[in-house]
Amino acid sequence: MLIKSLFKFCLLIVASTLGGVAALQAGEVEDKITEKLTAAVPGLKITEVRKSEAEGLYEVYSNNGDTIFTTADGQYILTGDLLKITDNGIANVSEQGRATQRARTMDDFDGKGVISYAAKGEQKASIAVFTDIDCPYCRKMHDEVPQLNEMGITVNYYAFPRSGPNTPSFRKYISVWCSDNQQAAMDAAKQGRSVDEQSCDNPVTEQFQLGGRVGVTGTPAIVLEDGNMVRGYVPAQKLAEGLGLL
């Protein structure tokens, strides 16, 4: 029933907007949508507007990581995920779009200040892990980092203390980052051992904000090289299988 209702809705809005779209030049539709939505939603910062593969709809990406769909005149908006029926079942078009955006955002950040555990021998894959030192499942994943490294997977840690800035967990990550031996400090902190409190210029806040932009809501959050996100702890063996390494 849900898919049927969405299909009917799309037919209605396509019929009501295609006529006006034909008269606009390339780029004018996107500009009009941006103008309409930013005027209607104070504080909204639109990062990209592009045609959706669903005819008559446009995808709107914002600074908070959300995606909405709109008609060409910006009059009607649709929130939630856009699904597509394929020969292999139902595909999530929205998540595919988010993955593309996520990969671009991660590339732009360019790995600034990550704490890296390099693959042993040939690197076969690299993963970005948003982590909270005090998160139990983050600690469980950290115990398996040596296994991931042995399987050719480099683990790059990004800070995402869930409690937010100016909290003990946040300051703990800063102390780890500012340590002379970041890996040793990370290992100790993940095992629940104390780490000398330190302070220095650091990227912890920037990494935390990056997590918000790419849609991190919990930890660990694993961002793959193609921008897809694995939410939560996954055993090393299954993660490697998912990456096509086993």
C-alpha positions in Angstrom: 0.0 0.0 0.0 2.8 2.4 0.8 4.6 1.9 -2.5 1.3 2.2 -4.4 0.4 5.5 -2.6 3.9 6.9 -3.3 3.5 6.0 -6.9 0.1 7.8 -7.2 1.6 10.8 -5.4 4.5 10.9 -7.9 2.1 10.7 -10.9 0.1 13.6 -9.6 3.1 15.9 -9.0 4.7 15.0 -12.3 1.5 15.9 -14.1 1.3 19.2 -12.3 4.9 20.4 -12.9 6.2 19.1 -16.2 4.6 21.8 -18.2 6.3 24.6 -16.3 9.7 22.8 -16.2 9.9 22.6 -20.0 10.1 26.4 -20.2 13.0 26.8 -17.9 16.7 26.6 -18.9 19.1 24.1 -17.4 20.1 25.3 -13.9 17.1 27.6 -13.5 15.0 24.8 -11.9 17.7 24.1 -9.3 18.1 27.8 -8.5 14.4 28.2 -8.1 14.1 25.2 -5.8 17.0 26.5 -3.7 15.4 30.0 -3.4 12.0 28.6 -2.5 13.2 26.2 0.2 15.7 28.5 1.9 13.0 31.2 2.1 10.5 28.7 3.6 12.9 27.1 6.0 15.2 29.6 7.9 18.6 28.2 8.6 18.5 25.6 5.9 21.7 25.4 3.9 21.3 23.5 0.6 24.5 21.9 -0.7 23.2 20.5 -3.9 20.0 20.2 -6.0 19.8 17.6 -8.8 17.3 15.7 -10.9 16.1 12.5 -9.3 15.9 9.4 -11.4 12.2 9.5 -10.6 10.8 11.7 -13.3 9.4 15.1 -12.1 11.3 15.0 -8.8 14.5 16.7 -7.7 16.8 15.6 -4.9 17.8 18.3 -2.4 20.8 17.7 -0.1 21.3 19.9 2.9 24.1 20.6 5.4 22.6 18.4 8.0 22.8 15.3 5.9 19.1 15.0 5.2 17.7 14.5 1.7 14.3 15.7 0.6 12.5 15.4 -2.7 10.7 18.3 -4.3 8.7 19.2 -7.4 10.4 21.4 -10.0 8.6 24.5 -8.7 9.6 23.8 -5.1 5.9 23.8 -4.1 5.6 20.2 -2.9 8.2 18.3 -0.8 8.5 14.7 0.1 10.6 13.5 3.1 11.8 10.0 3.7 13.5 7.5 1.5 12.7 7.0 -2.2 12.5 3.3 -3.1 12.7 1.7 -6.5 11.4 -1.7 -7.6 14.1 -3.6 -9.5 14.5 -7.1 -10.8 16.4 -7.9 -7.6 13.9 -6.5 -5.2 13.5 -3.0 -3.7 16.5 -0.7 -3.9 16.9 2.4 -1.7 17.6 5.2 -4.1 18.0 7.8 -1.3 20.7 5.8 0.4 22.6 5.4 -2.8 22.5 9.2 -3.2 23.6 9.7 0.4 26.5 7.4 -0.1 27.7 9.4 -3.1 27.5 12.6 -1.1 29.1 11.0 1.9 32.1 9.8 -0.1 32.5 13.3 -1.6 32.4 14.9 1.9 34.9 12.4 3.3 37.3 13.0 0.3 37.1 16.8 0.9 38.0 16.3 4.5 41.0 14.3 3.3 41.7 12.3 6.4 42.8 15.3 8.5 44.2 14.1 11.8 43.0 10.5 11.7 44.6 8.0 14.1 45.5 5.2 11.7 46.1 1.5 12.1 47.7 0.5 8.9 47.1 -2.8 7.0 49.8 -5.4 7.3 51.5 -6.0 4.0 49.3 -5.0 1.0 46.4 -2.7 1.7 43.3 -4.2 0.3 40.7 -1.8 1.8 40.5 1.2 4.0 37.7 2.1 6.3 36.9 5.3 8.2 35.5 4.5 11.7 33.8 7.2 13.8 34.5 6.1 17.3 33.8 7.0 20.9 36.5 5.8 23.3 33.9 5.0 26.0 31.5 3.1 23.7 31.4 -0.6 24.6 30.9 -1.8 21.1 33.7 0.6 19.9 36.0 -1.1 22.3 34.8 -4.5 21.1 35.6 -3.5 17.5 39.0 -2.1 18.6 40.0 -5.5 20.0 39.6 -6.8 16.5 41.6 -4.1 14.7 44.7 -6.3 14.6 42.6 -9.0 12.8 41.4 -6.4 10.3 45.0 -5.2 9.7 46.1 -8.8 9.1 43.4 -9.1 6.5 44.8 -6.1 4.6 42.3 -3.5 6.0 43.5 -0.1 7.2 41.5 1.4 10.0 41.3 5.2 10.2 39.8 6.5 13.4 37.7 9.7 13.4 36.6 11.2 16.7 32.9 11.1 17.6 32.5 11.3 21.3 28.7 10.9 21.6 28.4 13.1 24.7 29.6 16.1 22.6 32.1 18.9 23.3 33.2 19.9 26.8 32.5 16.5 28.3 34.9 13.9 29.9 34.7 11.6 26.9 35.5 14.4 24.5 38.5 15.6 26.5 39.7 12.0 26.8 39.8 11.8 23.0 41.8 15.1 22.9 44.3 13.6 25.4 44.7 10.5 23.2 45.2 12.6 20.1 47.7 14.9 21.8 49.8 12.0 23.1 53.3 11.4 21.7 52.2 7.8 20.8 48.6 8.1 19.7 48.2 4.3 19.1 49.5 3.4 22.5 47.2 6.0 24.1 44.2 4.8 22.1 44.9 1.2 23.0 45.1 2.1 26.7 41.9 4.2 26.6 39.9 1.6 24.8 40.9 -0.9 27.5 39.6 1.4 30.2 43.0 2.4 31.4 43.8 6.1 32.3 45.5 8.4 29.9 47.4 11.5 31.0 45.3 14.5 30.3 46.8 16.6 27.6 45.8 19.5 25.4 47.0 20.8 22.1 45.7 22.1 18.7 43.7 19.1 17.5 41.0 18.2 14.9 38.6 16.4 17.4 35.9 19.1 17.0 36.2 19.1 13.2 36.0 15.3 13.1 33.0 15.3 15.4 31.3 17.9 13.1 32.2 15.9 10.1 30.4 12.9 11.6 27.3 15.0 11.9 27.5 16.0 8.2 27.8 12.4 7.0 24.9 11.1 9.1 26.6 9.5 12.1 24.1 8.9 14.8 25.8 6.3 16.9 29.1 4.5 17.2 30.9 2.7 15.8 30.0 4.1 12.4 32.0 2.6 9.6 32.2 4.6 6.3 33.4 2.5 3.4 35.4 3.9 0.5 32.3 4.1 -1.7 30.5 6.2 0.9 28.2 3.5 2.2 27.9 3.4 6.0 27.9 0.3 8.2 26.2 1.3 11.5 27.3 -0.5 14.6 29.7 -3.2 15.5 30.4 -5.9 12.9 32.7 -8.8 13.6 36.0 -8.5 11.7 35.4 -11.7 9.7 32.0 -10.5 8.5 33.3 -7.1 7.7 36.0 -8.5 5.6 33.5 -10.7 3.8 31.3 -7.7 3.2 34.3 -5.9 1.6 34.8 -8.9 -0.7 38.1 -9.8 0.8 37.2 -13.4 1.9 
